[in-house]
């Protein structure tokens, strides 16, 4: 069972490390722009780094939840690839937002699309599992036999 979850675990660990990196960037920005805690306002350069980190942190629980639901109920491989794409998008979001408010938009839309894909995978996987476990219907097998795929 553990081998089946290693991809999800690796993406989760990378995500945690990415969050730690974003937090460190806020610490460095506080020092660079002389913004002492608990203040959250300062020069626009600091505020963009601060907001980028906060926004990434706000979405992280949603990402981890749908990553694991999708991986467990749909496909670990596809979910792990989507997870890596999401983390790449979040890195670009952070970097872009840190440079300019406009720089966050394209990566933000990219990440939102990845999240919706993971939500879709999760919903399909959970639906198929409910049908198989509680209704004794393997819809995936039925569809494959109808279309002659297996």
C-alpha positions in Angstrom: 0.0 0.0 0.0 2.8 2.4 0.8 4.3 2.1 -2.7 1.0 3.1 -4.1 1.1 6.4 -2.3 4.7 7.4 -2.8 3.9 9.9 -5.6 1.3 11.7 -3.5 3.7 11.7 -0.5 6.5 13.2 -2.6 4.3 15.9 -4.0 3.0 16.7 -0.5 6.5 17.0 0.8 7.5 19.3 -2.1 4.5 21.4 -1.3 5.4 21.7 2.3 9.0 22.7 1.3 7.6 25.3 -1.1 5.4 26.8 1.6 8.5 26.9 3.9 10.4 28.7 1.1 7.6 31.3 0.7 7.6 31.9 4.5 11.4 32.5 4.4 10.9 35.0 1.7 8.6 37.0 3.9 11.2 36.9 6.7 13.9 38.2 4.2 11.5 40.9 2.9 10.8 42.0 6.5 14.5 42.5 7.0 15.2 44.1 3.7 12.3 46.6 4.0 12.5 47.0 7.8 9.0 45.8 8.5 8.9 44.4 12.0 6.2 41.8 13.1 3.3 42.1 13.6 3.1 44.8 11.0 1.8 43.6 7.6 2.1 46.9 5.8 5.1 48.6 4.4 6.6 49.4 1.0 4.7 47.9 -1.9 7.6 45.5 -2.6 7.2 44.0 0.9 3.4 43.9 0.7 3.5 42.0 -2.5 5.8 39.3 -1.0 3.6 39.1 2.1 0.4 38.8 0.1 1.9 36.2 -2.3 2.9 34.0 0.7 -0.5 34.5 2.4 -2.4 33.7 -0.8 -0.4 30.5 -1.3 -0.9 29.5 2.3 -4.7 30.1 2.0 -5.0 27.7 -1.0 -2.6 25.0 0.4 -5.2 23.1 2.4 -7.5 22.9 -0.6 -4.7 21.7 -2.8 -3.5 19.0 -0.4 -7.1 17.8 0.1 -8.0 17.4 -3.6 -4.5 16.0 -4.4 -5.0 13.2 -2.0 -8.7 12.6 -2.8 -7.9 12.5 -6.5 -4.9 10.3 -6.0 -6.6 7.8 -3.7 -9.9 7.5 -5.6 -8.9 8.3 -9.2 -5.3 8.0 -10.2 -2.1 8.5 -8.2 0.0 9.1 -11.3 -2.3 11.7 -12.9 -2.9 13.4 -9.6 0.9 13.5 -8.8 1.5 15.1 -12.2 -1.2 17.6 -11.6 0.2 18.3 -8.2 3.7 19.0 -9.7 2.1 21.3 -12.2 0.2 23.1 -9.4 3.4 23.6 -7.4 5.2 24.9 -10.4 2.3 27.3 -11.0 2.4 28.4 -7.4 6.1 29.1 -7.6 5.5 31.2 -10.7 2.6 33.0 -9.0 4.8 33.8 -6.0 7.7 35.0 -8.2 5.4 37.0 -10.4 3.4 38.6 -7.6 6.6 39.6 -5.8 7.7 41.5 -8.9 4.4 43.1 -9.8 0.7 42.7 -8.9 0.0 42.0 -12.6 2.6 39.2 -12.6 0.4 37.0 -10.5 -2.5 36.7 -12.9 -1.5 34.1 -15.5 0.0 31.7 -12.9 -3.2 32.2 -10.7 -5.4 31.2 -13.6 -3.2 28.2 -14.3 -3.3 27.0 -10.7 -7.1 27.4 -10.6 -7.4 25.2 -13.6 -5.2 22.5 -12.0 -7.3 22.7 -8.9 -10.5 22.2 -10.9 -9.0 19.3 -12.7 -8.1 17.7 -9.3 -11.6 18.4 -8.0 -13.1 16.8 -11.1 -10.8 13.7 -10.8 -11.8 13.5 -7.1 -15.5 13.7 -7.9 -15.3 11.1 -10.6 -13.2 8.7 -8.5 -15.4 9.0 -5.5 -18.5 8.5 -7.6 -17.1 5.4 -9.3 -16.0 4.0 -5.9 -19.5 4.6 -4.4 -21.1 2.8 -7.4 -18.6 -0.1 -7.1 -18.7 -0.5 -3.3 -22.3 0.3 -2.4 -24.2 -0.3 -5.6 -22.2 -3.3 -6.9 -21.8 -1.6 -10.3 -18.4 -1.2 -11.8 -19.3 1.6 -14.2 -15.8 1.9 -15.6 -15.7 -1.8 -16.5 -19.2 -1.5 -18.0 -18.2 1.5 -20.2 -15.0 -0.3 -21.3 -17.0 -3.3 -22.4 -19.6 -1.2 -24.2 -16.8 0.6 -26.2 -14.8 -2.6 -26.6 -11.7 -1.2 -24.8 -11.0 -4.4 -22.8 
